[in-house]
Amino acid sequence: MAQHTAVISANAISKYYKVPTREAGLKAAAKSLFSRTFNTVKAVDQISFSIEAGEVVGFLGPNGAGKTTTLKMLSGLLHPTAGQPEVLGFNPVQRNPDFLQQITLVMGNRSWMAWDLPALDSFELQRAIYGIPRAEFEKTRDEFIEILEIGTLVKNPIRNLSLGERMKMEIVTALLHKPRVLFLDEPTIGLDVTMQRRIREFIAQYNQRYGATVLLTSHYMADVEALCKRVIVIHNGRLLFDGGLSQLLQRFSAFKTISFSTFGTSDLGQYGEVVGKEDGRVTLRVPKAAASQVTARLLAEQQVDDLTVEDSPIDDVIEKIFSQKSAEGDLA
């Protein structure tokens, strides 16, 4: 595929569900047998974006925003109500074998592996399903096992592994056929910080080694900051933002964080909101417009060492975006 060609594209895709409704009580229940009323739930509502080859894009939104529904439409598990998804030149709805051979969908809260069998057996099943040549399969399998440091675990039944260990096995299983497109839905959910970092490192290595295109959903902002230069934000099924991660921070962050070491003992609350203080290091949160003035005052009035000024943590920025009403329209 030519460089700078969209590998993933969504053209005004929507997914609507009709949900039956009725009043409480026996009379309403009897009436609903003959006359039913429905509400239309717009899980995804006319969102459009495109992703080029080799991009790792964060797909952000609160629970119920439509992230998983979108991934399922792009991977062919759900038919869109309207609009046209396209991945690698294929219509995902048709589930063409050549299309399925080049993608994978990993869902952090779902397990596709046999509970009572060791991971090695699941790896073999994956080899058979995708028709991976034996030599290529063993080389890829052993490479992934080494990178994720699971060589002592692959012979254990899946039920005997920790959540993080199972997630590593899931990722190996999902990538053995070396897909070109990865749909990753909360791949680090529920994992401890160390395990999250290991999974992130593996995804980054896979992207760099194979030039894979990745669409990643995560509630852990560390995942997004480590892997994604671009983010797509949706809320209530609508697109709110599509652009660079740094652009998101600049556009929606109303505060700056000033962190510095000091030997002073005076009241630092006069400079801004003190959000952290430990071992002589103080962290202030100040309005963005006042950051330069506050920094100058600190340097002039306090015994300050090692001062840094940064944008607000991305968690705060995302929370602010999610709090906006969808009635305000698209922000992209």
N, C-alpha and C positions, 0 to 999 in steps of 0.2 A: 504493500500500500504506500502510496506516495506520501512524502513528508508533508506535514501541516494539513492532512486530510482528517476530517471528523471521523472518529472511530465510533463514538456514541452520540446519537442525536435524538432529541425529543422535540417533536413539533406539535405544540398545543395539545399534549396528551392529557386525558382526563380519565378518572375512574369514579363512577357514581354507583351507589347502592340504594335500592329501595328497601326501607326497613318498615315492617308492619307496626302500627301503633294502635292502642285502644285504651279506654278508661279502665280503671280498676273495678272489680265487682263481677258477680255472676251474670247480671243482665248484660253488661258490656261484652262479656266473654261469649254469651249466646249470640248476641248480635253480630259479633265478628265472624261467626261461622258462615254468615250469609252476605255480609257487607264489610269488607276490610278497607281500612285507610292506610296510606303509606306516607312516610317522609323520605325525601331524597337526601342522602348523605353524600357530600362531595369529598371523597377521600383525597383525590387529586383533581385540581381544577385548572386545566389549560396551562400547563407549565411547559416552557420551551428552553432548551439549552443544547450546547454541543461541546464535546470533549475530544481533543486531538490525541493522536497516538503518543503514548508515553507519559501523559499527564497523570498526576495523582491529585484527585479533587475531593475535598471534603464536602459531604452532603449533610447539612445540619438542620436541625429543627427539634422542637419538643416532642414528647410522646404524642402520637396521634396526628402529627403534622402531615403524614403521607409519604415518609421516606421509604419505608419497607414496601409499601404498595408500588411506588415508582420503580424500585429495584426489581420487583417481581414482574412488572410489565416489561422492563428492559431485558430481562432474562427469559421471557416467554412463559412464565408461570401464570400470568393473568392477562386477559384480553382487555385492552383499553376500551372504555365506552366511546371515546372520540379521540381524534388525533392520530399521529403516526410516529411510533418509535422506530429507530433503526440502529443496528449494532453490526459493525463490520460489513456493512452493505446488505445485511439480511433484515427481513421483517421478523422480529422475535416470535410473534404469534405463530408463525408457520413451523417453528421448532425444527428447522432444517438440520440434518445430522452434521453437516459441515459447520454450521453455526454453533451447535452444542459442543462440538469438539474443541472450540476455541474460547469458550467462556467458562466461568465458574461463579457460583454464588455461595458465600460462606455466611451463615447466620449464627452469631455468637450464642444465642439462646436455644439453638436446635442442634441435635446430634444426629448425624447420618450413619454412624458406625455401629456395628453389632456390639451390644453391651457385654456379652459374655465371651467374646473372642478377642485375641490379642490384635493390636494394631497391624501387625504384619499380614494377618489374614485379610483385613480390610484393604490394605495396600494392594494385595494380589487381586482382590475382586475389582478394584479400580483399574488395574492393568488389563484385566480381561474385558471390562466394559468398554474401555477406550481403545483396545487393540494396540497397546503400547508394546513395541518390540522388547523382548526380554533384556537385552544388553542395555538399551536406553533406559528402560524402567529401573534396573538395578543401579545404574549410575546416578540417575536423578534421585531415587529413594535414598541411597547412601549419602549423597550430598546434602539433602534436606535434613536427614537424621543427624549429621555432623554439625550443621549450622545451628540447629535447634537444641543440640545436646540432649537427645532422647534415646541414645543407643542402649541404655540400660533398662528402658521402659517399654520398648516396642513388643516385647514378648509377654507382657503382662496383660490380663484381661482389662478392657476399657473400664469396667465397673470398679476396678481397684485403683484407678488413677485419680489424682486431684483434678479440680476444674481446670487449672492452668495447663496441666499435662495433657488433659483430654483436648483442650483447645489446640495445642501444638499438633496433636495427631490429626485433628480435623483439618488443619491447614495443610499439612503434608498430603493427606488424602485428596483434598480439593485441587492441589496444584501439581500432582504427579504427571498429568497429561500436558503440563506446561501451557496453560491457557494464555491467550493474548489479552483478554479482558477479565478483570477481577471486580466482582460486585461484593463488597465486604460490609455486612450489616452487623455493627457492634462486635467486631472480632475480639475485643479485649474486655468485654463486659464481665464484671464480677471478679476480675483477676487482680492480684496484688500488684504493687507498683513495679517490682522487679520483673514479673512475668509480662506485664504490659509493655515494658521497655524491650524485652526480648522479642515479642511478637512484632512490635514496630520495626525493630532492626531487620527482622527477616523480611517483612513486606518491602522495606526500602531496598534491600539487597536484591530481591526478586525483580523489582521494578527496574533497577539499574542493569541487572544481568540480562534480562529478557526483553526489555523495552515495553513491558506490559502497561496497559492503561488501567487505572484503578479509580473506582468510585467508592468512597468510604463514608459510612455513617458511624458516628461515635458521639457519646455524651462526655467522653474524656477529652478535654481540650488539649491535653498533652499529646494525644494521638494526632490531632489536627495540626498543631504547631510543628511537630516533628516531621510530618510527612507531606503536608499540603501547602502549596503556594497560592492555590486558588480555592475558594469555597463557594458553594451554592447554598443559600438559606431559604427554607420554605416554612410556612406556618399556615395552619388551617387549609392545607392543600394548595396554597398559592405561593408563587415565587416572590420572595422579598428582596433577595440580593444575589448577584452573580458577579464575582470579581476577585481581585487579589486579596489575600488575607491581610496584608498590610493596609490596603485601601479600606477594608472593613473596619479595622481598628481606628484609622484616622477619621473616618466618616461618622462613626457612631460613638466613639469614646469621648465623653465630656470631661474626663479627668486625666491627670498625669500622676504617676507614682514617683515620689522622690525618696531615694534610699541613701543613707549616709551614716558614717561612723562619727561619733562625737564624744568628747570628754566633758561637755557642758552639762550643767544640772538645771538650767533654767527651764521654764515652762515652754515646751515645743509646740503645744497645742495652738499657740498664737499664729503659727505659720500654716496650719492646715489640720486635717483630721489625722490623728496618730492611729495607724492601723496595725503597727507592729513595733515592738521594742524588745530587743534581746541582745545581750552581751555587748552593749554599747552601740549597737546598730539600730537606727530608727527608720521606720518607713512612714511617710506621710502621703495622704491623698489630697490633691489640690485641684481646683478647676484648671482646665487646660489653658485658659486665657491668662491665668495668674502664675503659671509655672515659672516663667522667666523671672518675674519680680520676686517670687518667694525664694528661688534659688539664689538670686543676688543678695537678698537679705540674710539668708542663712550663712553664706560665705563671709559676709561683712560682720555679722553680729555673733556668730557661734564659732566654736573650735571644731571645724568640720574637716573630715578626711574622707577620701574615697567616695565622692558623691556621684550618683547616677540618676538620670531622669528617664523614665520609660512610660509607654502607654499603659493604660489600665490593663489588668489581666483579661485575657480573651473571654474567660468565663463571664465576667461582668458585662462585657460588650454584648455577647450573645444573649444574655438574660435581658438586657435592655431592648434588643431587637424583638425578642419573643413577646415582650410585654406590649408591643405596639399592636393596635387593633388592625385586623385585616382590612377594615373599611378605609384605612388610609391609603390603600392601593399599593402597587408594586414600588419597591425602592431600588430596583436594579437599574 
